[in-house]
Amino acid sequence: MTREIRLPEISENVDSGEVIEVLVSEGDTIDKDQSIVELETEKAAFEVPSPLGGKVTEIAVKKGDTIRVGQVILKIETQEREDREKEESTQEKKPSETTAPRKPGEAMRAEETAAIASKESAPAQEPLPASPAVRRKARELGVDLRELEGTGPGGRILAEDVEKRAKQIITSSQGTPTGARTGAPLPDFSRWGETEAKPMSGVRRVTAENVFRAWVSVPHVTQFDRADVTELERFRKKYAKRVEDAGGKLTVTSILLKVCASALKRFPRFNASLDMEKKEIVYKKYIHIGVAVDTERGLLVPVIRHADQKGILELSVELTELAEKTRGKKITPDELQGGNFTISNLGGIGGENFSPIVYAPQVAILGVSRARMEPVYTGDNFAPRLMLPLALSYDHRIIDGADGIRFIRWIAETLENPLMLVFEGGE
Ligand code: CAO
């Protein structure tokens, strides 16, 4: 029996993606859950699994196509008996029973994909709360739909809501030439030599828009500091094998996840967002931390949830898995959302120090550079100590300089004396 495999619902606010690679050919026999296309959306690049196994009879998309949720990707010939069984079980269950609700951050499950994709006559899902035209307008104007409250029926976001928000953004970034937002016309570079223009990938485009919006709308301050991590390095080496046996890598990033989770508990303003329209500070009661991951497609920031409730061992394993998933294009858009604070560690690559850009609507980000051995004056002589450079960028509208230095000092002192996690971390 011929079945159509359609693009399943990807994530809230994402209704289409670009085909980066078609991973199967006509005539191939594929297994259930085998990746069929690699897709890039505004939030992530990942592989779409087939909900059914069978022989590919027709491929309906090609590299470079933009496909929408519900669109046919390919047709396969399945074994009749399996199909009948599937249909019977689908008829027996009401649609809401075919899949358990996905927990926030949980990846799309194969059976969930199947339940959505194998409904042959199901119309393309139109994700709420905005129409595709409104989403397109939002993308063009650089407006984040998640920041909006719709004024249409049932809270639906209208084009007017997007335009209003765009005007607010422009007004709040007074002094910024509008050309910087849309891209001022470039000179004709061919006057000076050969050039080649290539389209920006979805990840690059979103990164460019996000950092620009954060740069013009968040008054940044960066506070620099250094932590003596000589003892911590001994701890790291001592326990590296144990973490490796559990499937993770014990690095300064995974230790920092624990330290920052405790710092966010102790300094709740760093775990908040600012609502300038309502004149409110939104304090979050959960501690989800994003970690900047360098991938061949660009910067992606997967989120570790409830970091405060996990030990360093668990955090190390989770970070290792999440970074691999991100680099292997298996990360889902949901896993890139919901962070309250971000850690960006460039120390594995090198560099002296840098000032990171706040990942708005978060209010702070910790940049980490390469630890180096330095002579440190200990009172009567110089001793070789391993010093880790830290840089905390924060939104000065909500965080004062004194709070900024207290926060980064607490992080530095806790790296130096990890017992502070127990004494003061609110564990
Ligand atoms: N100082 C000295 N050494 C460091 C270090 C630091 N700050 N950070 C990492 N290292 C070392 C690690 O210990 C490891 O060494 P060994 O292999 O000898 O043990 C090596 O560098 C590689 O580390 P890693 O990258 O595997 O692991 P990590 O947990 O430190 O980092 C991750 C994970 C995902 C953060 C990292 O791989 C990455 O992608 N970093 C780039 C982040 C980025 O692009 N930020 C820019 C965002 S723009 O603001």
Boltz pocket constraint, residues with backbone or C-beta under 6 A from the ligand:
constraints:
  - pocket:
      binder: B
      contacts: [[A, 249], [A, 250], [A, 251], [A, 252], [A, 253], [A, 254], [A, 291], [A, 292], [A, 293], [A, 294], [A, 295], [A, 299], [A, 323], [A, 343], [A, 344], [A, 345], [A, 346], [A, 347], [A, 348], [A, 349], [A, 356], [A, 357], [A, 368], [A, 369], [A, 370], [A, 371], [A, 388]]
      max_distance: 6.0
